[in-house]
Every structure is written in C-alpha cells, then in structure tokens.
Amino acid sequence: MFISVFFLIGFGLLGTGGYFFWQGRQAQRWPTTEGRLTACELVENRSGDGCTWRVEVSYTYTVADRLYEGTRLAFGY
C-alpha cells in the first residue's frame, strides 16, 4: 500500500512529461513568423539549498497586421 503512493506519483510525473513532449512535437507543425526579441535575461535564484538559473525572455511578433507579445520560452518551462 505504501509503495503504491510512489508509483502513482511516478506515473503522474511521467504523464506530465509525456504531455509536454507531445505539445512540443505538435508545435513543430505550427506556422511560423518573424519575431523580435525585446529582452533576454539569465536570472539567478539563491537559496539555502544552492543556486538555480532560469532564462526570462520577452518578444514581439506580428500576425495579420496585429502585434503580439510573449514570454513563453517552451512548454513546461
């Protein structure tokens, strides 16, 4: 009974990873457009356990004469 909790958590994480992988594969088929990178920064997070890094970006692009802004780097990031 106790170990089944770990199996459920493991399968949940595996399913989530598989979903993000599937989304990434689907995005390869999307139409593309030119864009402009407006900001890119490497952010350091320090805590008692150590240090981690993340990339923060912002960009703009135009589709059908309408300007859009975005910050997403990848699915699940």
N, C-alpha and C positions, 0 to 999 in steps of 0.2 A: 504494500500500500504506500509506504513512504517513498519508494523509488519511482512510483508512477507519477508523482508530482514532478520529478526531474524530467521524466520522459515527456510529459505534457509541455513543460517549459521549453525543452529542446525542440520538440516538433513545432511549437508556436514560433520560436526564433527561426527555424528552418523555413517555415511557411512565409514569414515576413520577408526573409532574404530572397526567397523564390519570387515573391510578388514584386519586389523592387527590381530584380533581374528581368522579369517579364516586362515591366514598364519600360525599362531601359531598351530592351530589344524592340518594343513597339515604337519607341521614339525614333529609332533609326529610319523608319519609313515616313516620318513626318516631312512635309515640305520645309524647305529652308529659305532663309532670307539673310541679307546683310544686317549686321548689327554694330553697335558702338559700345565699347567697354568704357564706362564712365568712372568706375572706381574699382580698385583691387587692393586688398589688404590682407596680410597674414597676421592673425590675432593670436597672442599667447595667453593661455589660461594657466595660472599657477595656483596650486592648492597644496595642502599638506601631503598629498599622495604623490605629487610630482608636477609635471608640466605637460600640457597638451596644446596642440595648434589647430587652428581652423582657418579656412580661406573665406573671406567675405568679398563678394563681388556685387556690382550693380551694372546694368547695361540697358541700352535702349535699342529698339528696332521698330521698323515701320512696316505695316501690312495694310494694303488698300488705303493708302494715304492717312492712316491713323497711327499715331505714335504710342508705343507701349513701353513700359519699364518693367524690369525683372531683377530678381536677386537669386533665383534658384540656380545652383551650380550643377546639381544632379539629383535624381530621385533618391530619397532616403538620406541625403547628406545633411 
